[in-house]
Structure formats: structure tokens, C-alpha cells
């Protein structure tokens, strides 16, 4: 005869197995976008990022709560830009950003180590080019971020090479889709210990820019270290002009493995949620021992204004979101 204790043991095992199965399924369904970005419109979040697999291009997911995501319009793949479909590039489709101006949607991205601008009629694309070319083919440049200032001027923040990867800014002509070369300016060099740790040997690397203007102060978020380093991390600098000079904030890094609990945490985008809260979406290494495919994470940010008028920004490490695809 089965005893009551035997019944309890059986029930416990069953519940444990179900829990383990659910956890495993959720782990399998974790979103694997590197260099992620989130665009917010009409009560929904739209997520895209680097896929690093065929077919090459950018996929799009949507959500209303940042936690569970699904493909747009039920499309099983939902590529908003696809290699060979009226767009520049045949390899290395990285680091997209969606930007809207009036009734036109813009997608900036990297391909063939060149920054590119494509347009579409909706957030789900398709994004294409009338003239298939990069933004600036004079030299290699990656990780573009399009910023519109309060006076209507556009700026392109991006990365250029030269004994390492460094952040640059230039005024941008949105209609022509090109920078104004005479305005090109390097943002800053690698100066802080956290920006170049010995965990992974490489030239200095600073990349993944995002810029926001708050109370007439410009905040430039960026990642530093090689993306394969466990110390890949996010910091920020402030300025009173889109060109700088930039002052790196003492709080940096604000996202790091010692803060969010996973290695290789960085290269993402700042966005304001439907709840009015600022968040940062970023990627982490696949596991403690494997870098790729990288996984997507989202963390709320806390802003505290200091006496000098600058916000001290910290990540809410207790509430990191692991987005799951349904």
C-alpha cells in the first residue's frame, strides 16, 4: 500500500520535473540578438539586433511587456531587411537602429564594415535603398546611431578604426543620407581602467553608441573592451554639445558582469518604456564558457540628479529581464 509520504514524494518529483522542463524550454526560447535595439510605438515594443546567421539581414519581434515576444504579423521569420533585396552589403549585418521622422522609418546598420541607411514605410519594413551604397565609403566605419537634436539637426555617432575602435560624430544630412565630412570629430580616447582590462588582449575598443539629451545635457552611452571579453561593459559620458568635450562619469561602468551577473554584458540601446521608465537593452555571452550566440537582456535604469545637474545613472540589477520568444 502506498503511504501518504510516498504520495508526497511522487508529487514533489512530478512538480520538480515540470519546473525543470519549463525552465529548460524558457532557456531554449531566450532571444539571441546581439547589439540589440528597441523601438517603441503605439503601445508596443519592437526588438531587432544582430543575428549572425542565414538568411542575412534583420528580424523583428514585438511585445507589450518586454518579457514575452513574438514575430510581427505572425511571420515566422519577419526579416525587415534582407541581403540582396535592394540594400547594401553581402556580409556582416550588425547593429541596427530604427529611427522615425514624420511618416518615414529609417534603419541604420552595418554591413561589410560600412554604415548604411535604408528606409521603409512601417516599422516592419521592408527597408530598402533607392541608391545602393554606404553612408560613407571613404573608410571603414560601423555601429551607427542616428540622433536628432532639439534644434532639428541630425548627427551620426559611429565607430571608426585606427589602432583600435573609437567613437566619432558628424553632422548628418538625412535627405541625402550622408555625413558632412568637415564636421567629423572623434569623441574621446580610451582612458579608464574599466575600458581596457587584461581579460582579453586586443587594441582599445569603444563602440555601440547611444545618445540622449536630458535637460540640455547630452548623454553618450557606449561599450568598451572586446566583445569576446568577459569584461565587455557599458559606461557613459556627458557634454553640453553634441560634439563634446565629453566628461566620463565616475559611475561607469553601469552595466558589467559584476553588476548584472552575466559575462560580456554590453552594446545595446537606451529607450523609454511605456511605463515612463528608462531601460537599457544589451547582450551577454551565451554562457560562462561560450560567447556566441549572444543573448538579449533588458535592465531598468535609475536616474538621480546630482548637485551639478548631471544624472547619476545606475542599473537596477535586481530586475534584469530575460526576454523570451513565444
C-alpha positions as CSV (number, residue, x, y, z in Angstrom):
1,X,0.0,0.0,0.0
2,X,1.3,3.4,-0.9
3,X,1.8,5.6,2.1
4,X,0.9,9.3,2.3
5,X,4.6,10.2,2.4
6,X,5.1,8.1,-0.8
7,X,2.4,10.1,-2.4
8,X,4.0,13.4,-1.4
9,X,7.4,12.3,-2.7
10,X,5.8,11.3,-6.1
11,X,4.0,14.7,-6.3
12,X,7.2,16.5,-5.4
13,X,9.2,14.7,-8.2
14,X,6.4,15.4,-10.7
15,X,6.3,19.1,-9.9
16,X,10.1,19.3,-10.0
17,X,10.2,17.7,-13.4
18,X,7.6,20.1,-14.8
19,X,9.5,23.0,-13.3
20,X,12.8,21.8,-14.8
21,X,11.1,21.2,-18.2
22,X,9.6,24.7,-18.1
23,X,13.0,26.3,-17.2
24,X,14.7,24.3,-20.0
25,X,12.1,25.4,-22.5
26,X,12.4,29.0,-21.4
27,X,16.2,28.8,-21.7
28,X,15.8,27.4,-25.3
29,X,13.5,30.3,-26.1
30,X,15.8,33.1,-24.9
31,X,16.2,35.7,-27.6
32,X,19.6,35.6,-29.2
33,X,20.0,39.1,-30.7
34,X,23.4,40.7,-30.2
35,X,23.8,44.5,-30.4
36,X,20.0,44.8,-29.7
37,X,17.8,47.9,-30.1
38,X,14.2,48.5,-29.1
39,X,11.8,50.9,-30.9
40,X,8.6,52.0,-29.1
41,X,5.5,52.9,-30.9
42,X,1.7,52.7,-30.5
43,X,1.8,50.8,-27.2
44,X,4.3,48.1,-28.4
45,X,8.0,47.4,-28.2
46,X,9.9,46.3,-31.3
47,X,13.2,44.5,-30.9
48,X,15.8,43.8,-33.5
49,X,19.6,43.1,-33.5
50,X,22.5,41.2,-34.9
51,X,21.5,37.7,-35.9
52,X,24.8,36.3,-37.4
53,X,23.1,33.5,-39.3
54,X,21.4,32.9,-42.7
55,X,19.4,34.4,-44.2
56,X,21.4,37.5,-43.6
57,X,19.6,40.6,-42.5
58,X,17.5,41.8,-39.6
59,X,14.5,40.1,-37.9
60,X,11.9,41.9,-35.8
61,X,10.0,40.9,-32.7
62,X,7.2,42.7,-30.9
63,X,6.0,42.8,-27.3
64,X,3.7,44.7,-24.9
65,X,5.5,43.8,-21.7
66,X,9.3,43.4,-22.6
67,X,9.2,39.8,-21.3
68,X,7.4,37.8,-23.9
69,X,8.0,38.4,-27.6
70,X,6.6,37.2,-30.9
71,X,7.2,37.6,-34.6
72,X,5.4,40.6,-36.2
73,X,2.2,39.8,-38.0
74,X,2.7,36.0,-37.5
75,X,5.6,35.9,-40.0
76,X,7.8,33.0,-38.9
77,X,11.0,35.0,-39.8
78,X,9.9,38.6,-40.3
79,X,13.1,40.0,-41.8
80,X,12.7,43.7,-42.1
81,X,15.9,43.9,-44.3
82,X,17.3,41.0,-46.2
83,X,20.6,40.7,-48.1
84,X,20.1,41.1,-51.8
85,X,16.8,43.0,-51.5
86,X,17.7,46.5,-52.7
87,X,20.2,47.1,-49.9
88,X,23.9,47.4,-49.5
89,X,26.0,44.6,-48.1
90,X,26.6,40.9,-48.6
91,X,28.1,40.0,-45.1
92,X,28.4,41.2,-41.6
93,X,24.9,42.6,-41.0
94,X,25.3,44.1,-37.5
95,X,24.0,46.7,-35.0
96,X,20.7,48.0,-36.4
97,X,18.8,51.1,-35.2
98,X,15.2,52.1,-36.1
99,X,14.6,55.8,-36.4
100,X,11.3,57.6,-37.4
101,X,11.0,61.0,-38.9
102,X,7.5,62.1,-39.9
103,X,6.0,59.3,-42.0
104,X,9.3,57.7,-42.9
105,X,11.1,54.9,-41.0
106,X,14.9,54.7,-41.2
107,X,17.1,51.8,-40.5
108,X,20.8,52.4,-39.9
109,X,23.0,49.3,-39.8
110,X,26.4,47.9,-40.5
111,X,27.3,45.6,-43.5
112,X,30.7,44.9,-45.0
113,X,32.1,47.1,-42.2
114,X,30.3,50.1,-43.6
115,X,27.4,52.1,-42.0
116,X,24.2,52.1,-44.1
117,X,20.9,53.9,-44.2
118,X,17.7,52.3,-45.6
119,X,14.1,53.5,-45.5
120,X,10.7,51.9,-45.1
121,X,7.0,52.8,-44.8
122,X,6.5,51.0,-41.5
123,X,8.4,49.7,-38.5
124,X,8.2,46.2,-40.0
125,X,9.7,47.4,-43.3
126,X,10.8,46.2,-45.7
127,X,13.7,48.6,-45.5
128,X,15.4,49.2,-48.8
129,X,17.6,51.7,-50.7
130,X,16.9,53.7,-53.9
131,X,20.7,54.0,-54.4
132,X,22.6,51.0,-53.0
133,X,25.6,52.5,-51.2
134,X,27.0,53.0,-47.7
135,X,26.7,56.3,-45.8
136,X,30.5,57.0,-46.1
137,X,32.5,54.7,-48.2
138,X,35.8,56.6,-47.8
139,X,36.9,54.3,-45.0
140,X,35.5,51.5,-42.8
141,X,33.0,52.6,-40.1
142,X,30.5,50.6,-38.0
143,X,27.9,50.9,-35.2
144,X,25.8,53.8,-36.4
145,X,23.4,55.7,-34.2
146,X,21.3,58.5,-35.6
147,X,20.4,61.3,-33.2
148,X,18.1,64.3,-33.8
149,X,18.9,67.4,-31.6
150,X,16.2,69.7,-30.3
151,X,17.1,72.3,-33.0
152,X,16.3,69.7,-35.7
153,X,20.0,69.0,-36.6
154,X,20.9,65.3,-37.2
155,X,24.1,63.7,-36.0
156,X,25.6,60.3,-36.8
157,X,27.5,58.7,-34.0
158,X,29.5,55.7,-35.1
159,X,32.8,53.9,-34.8
160,X,36.0,54.3,-36.9
161,X,39.2,52.3,-36.8
162,X,42.8,53.3,-36.1
163,X,44.8,51.2,-33.7
164,X,41.5,50.3,-32.1
165,X,37.9,51.2,-32.4
166,X,36.8,54.7,-31.4
167,X,33.6,56.8,-31.3
168,X,33.2,59.6,-33.8
169,X,30.4,62.1,-34.5
170,X,29.4,64.1,-37.6
171,X,26.5,66.2,-38.7
172,X,24.2,64.1,-40.9
173,X,22.1,65.1,-43.9
174,X,19.0,62.8,-43.6
175,X,17.7,63.6,-47.0
176,X,20.9,62.8,-48.8
177,X,21.8,60.0,-46.4
178,X,25.4,61.2,-45.9
179,X,27.6,62.8,-43.3
180,X,29.1,66.3,-43.6
181,X,32.8,65.3,-43.7
182,X,34.0,68.7,-42.5
183,X,32.2,68.1,-39.2
184,X,33.8,64.8,-38.3
185,X,35.1,64.7,-34.8
186,X,36.5,62.0,-32.5
187,X,34.6,61.8,-29.2
188,X,37.3,60.6,-26.9
189,X,40.0,58.0,-26.3
190,X,40.5,55.0,-24.1
191,X,41.4,56.5,-20.7
192,X,39.8,54.5,-17.9
193,X,40.9,51.2,-16.5
194,X,37.5,49.5,-17.0
195,X,37.6,50.4,-20.7
196,X,40.6,48.1,-21.5
197,X,41.1,45.3,-19.0
198,X,43.6,42.5,-19.4
199,X,40.9,39.8,-19.5
200,X,41.1,39.7,-23.3
201,X,44.0,41.0,-25.4
202,X,43.1,43.5,-28.1
203,X,43.6,47.0,-29.2
204,X,41.4,49.5,-27.4
205,X,37.7,49.1,-28.4
206,X,34.9,51.6,-27.8
207,X,31.7,51.0,-29.7
208,X,27.9,50.7,-29.6
209,X,27.0,54.4,-29.1
210,X,23.6,55.7,-28.0
211,X,22.9,59.4,-27.3
212,X,20.1,61.1,-25.5
213,X,19.6,64.7,-24.4
214,X,18.2,65.4,-20.9
215,X,17.8,68.9,-19.5
216,X,20.1,70.3,-22.1
217,X,22.9,67.8,-21.3
218,X,23.9,65.1,-23.8
219,X,24.5,61.6,-22.5
220,X,26.6,59.3,-24.6
221,X,26.3,55.6,-23.7
222,X,29.0,53.3,-25.1
223,X,30.6,49.9,-24.7
224,X,34.3,49.2,-24.1
225,X,36.6,46.1,-24.3
226,X,36.4,43.4,-27.0
227,X,33.0,41.8,-27.2
228,X,34.6,38.4,-26.5
229,X,35.9,39.7,-23.2
230,X,34.1,38.8,-20.0
231,X,34.7,42.5,-19.1
232,X,32.7,43.9,-22.0
233,X,30.7,46.7,-20.3
234,X,28.7,49.9,-20.7
235,X,29.6,53.3,-19.4
236,X,28.5,56.9,-20.2
237,X,29.9,60.4,-20.7
238,X,28.2,63.8,-20.7
239,X,28.6,67.1,-22.6
240,X,26.8,70.4,-23.2
241,X,27.3,70.0,-27.0
242,X,26.7,67.0,-29.4
243,X,30.5,67.3,-30.3
244,X,31.7,67.3,-26.7
245,X,34.0,67.8,-24.9
246,X,32.8,64.7,-23.1
247,X,33.3,64.0,-19.4
248,X,33.2,60.4,-18.5
249,X,31.0,59.7,-15.5
250,X,32.6,58.2,-12.3
251,X,29.7,55.7,-12.1
252,X,31.0,53.9,-15.2
253,X,30.7,51.1,-16.0
254,X,27.0,50.9,-15.2
255,X,26.5,47.5,-16.8
256,X,29.2,44.9,-16.2
257,X,29.3,41.2,-15.3
258,X,29.8,42.2,-11.6
259,X,26.6,44.2,-11.8
260,X,24.2,42.2,-13.9
261,X,25.6,38.8,-13.2
262,X,26.5,37.6,-16.7
263,X,29.7,37.9,-18.8
264,X,30.2,40.1,-21.8
265,X,27.4,42.5,-21.0
266,X,27.1,45.4,-23.4
267,X,26.4,47.0,-26.8
268,X,22.8,47.9,-26.7
269,X,20.4,50.9,-26.7
270,X,18.6,53.2,-24.3
271,X,14.9,53.6,-24.6
272,X,11.9,54.9,-22.6
273,X,9.3,52.2,-21.7
274,X,5.6,52.5,-22.0
275,X,5.6,53.0,-18.2
276,X,7.9,56.1,-18.5
277,X,10.9,54.2,-17.1
278,X,14.2,54.3,-18.9
279,X,15.7,50.9,-19.8
280,X,18.8,49.6,-21.5
281,X,18.7,46.6,-23.8
282,X,22.0,44.8,-24.3
283,X,23.5,41.4,-25.0
284,X,25.5,38.9,-22.8
285,X,27.6,35.9,-23.6
286,X,25.7,32.7,-24.3
287,X,27.1,31.1,-21.2
288,X,30.0,31.4,-18.8
289,X,32.2,29.4,-21.2
290,X,30.7,30.2,-24.6
291,X,30.5,33.6,-26.3
292,X,28.1,33.1,-29.2
293,X,25.2,33.1,-30.0
294,X,24.9,36.0,-27.6
295,X,21.6,36.5,-25.6
296,X,19.5,39.6,-25.1
297,X,18.8,41.2,-21.8
298,X,16.9,44.3,-20.6
299,X,17.6,46.3,-17.4
300,X,15.8,49.3,-15.9
301,X,18.0,52.3,-15.2
302,X,17.7,54.6,-12.2
303,X,18.4,58.3,-12.7
304,X,19.4,60.6,-9.7
305,X,20.2,64.2,-10.4
306,X,23.3,65.4,-8.6
307,X,24.1,68.9,-7.4
308,X,25.9,69.7,-10.6
309,X,22.8,69.0,-12.7
310,X,24.2,65.7,-14.1
311,X,22.3,62.5,-13.6
312,X,24.0,59.7,-11.8
313,X,22.7,56.6,-13.6
314,X,22.7,53.1,-12.2
315,X,21.3,49.7,-13.4
316,X,18.5,48.1,-11.4
317,X,20.4,44.8,-11.1
318,X,17.6,43.1,-9.2
319,X,15.2,43.4,-12.1
320,X,17.1,42.3,-15.2
321,X,14.7,41.0,-17.8
322,X,15.4,37.8,-19.8
323,X,13.2,38.3,-22.9
324,X,11.6,35.0,-24.2
325,X,10.2,34.4,-27.6
326,X,6.8,32.6,-27.7
